[in-house]
Amino acid sequence: MNILVVEDDLEIQEIYGLKIEACGYKYHWAQNGQEGLALLEKFEFSLIIADVKMPVMDGMTFLKALRKTNRSKEIL
């Protein structure tokens, strides 16, 4: 399973990363929704964990953009 973490707080990113790796999964992280969308073009993800309040593109705008893609049906 490959997980995308969209989170601007570095401490929270680290906490998620440690837990995800401890469970044996791979992950990528983005600091905002715009970076998250760019990663979606490069990699396939089974799960996305997204913050709501972020700079550049917030989590709600990110999710709206994600839902417009065909890949959103494949992701939890």
SVG drawing of the C-alpha trace seen along z (x, -y; Angstrom):
<svg xmlns="http://www.w3.org/2000/svg" viewBox="-15 -30 24 34">
<polyline fill="none" stroke="black" stroke-width="0.4" points="0.0,0.0 1.3,-3.5 -0.1,-6.4 -0.1,-10.1 0.1,-12.4 -0.9,-16.0 0.2,-18.0 2.0,-21.3 3.1,-20.7 6.5,-18.9 6.0,-17.4 2.7,-15.8 4.2,-14.6 6.9,-12.9 4.4,-11.2 2.4,-9.9 5.5,-8.8 6.8,-6.8 3.4,-5.1 3.0,-4.3 6.5,-2.8 6.0,-0.8 3.0,0.8 5.1,1.7 3.6,-0.8 5.3,-3.3 4.3,-6.9 4.9,-10.2 4.2,-13.6 3.2,-17.0 3.1,-20.3 -0.1,-21.5 -2.9,-20.4 -1.1,-21.6 1.9,-19.4 -0.4,-16.6 -2.1,-16.8 1.4,-16.8 2.3,-13.6 -1.0,-12.0 0.2,-12.4 3.5,-10.6 2.4,-7.8 -0.5,-5.5 -1.9,-5.8 -4.3,-3.5 -5.0,-6.0 -4.7,-9.8 -4.5,-11.5 -5.0,-15.3 -5.0,-18.3 -7.8,-20.9 -5.9,-24.1 -2.8,-24.5 -1.1,-27.2 -1.3,-27.5 -4.2,-25.0 -6.2,-23.9 -7.5,-20.4 -11.0,-21.0 -9.9,-22.5 -7.5,-19.6 -10.3,-17.1 -12.6,-18.9 -9.9,-18.8 -9.2,-15.1 -12.8,-14.2 -12.7,-15.6 -10.1,-13.1 -10.7,-9.5 -8.3,-8.2 -10.4,-9.4 -12.5,-6.2 -9.5,-4.0 -8.4,-5.9 -9.8,-5.6"/>
</svg>
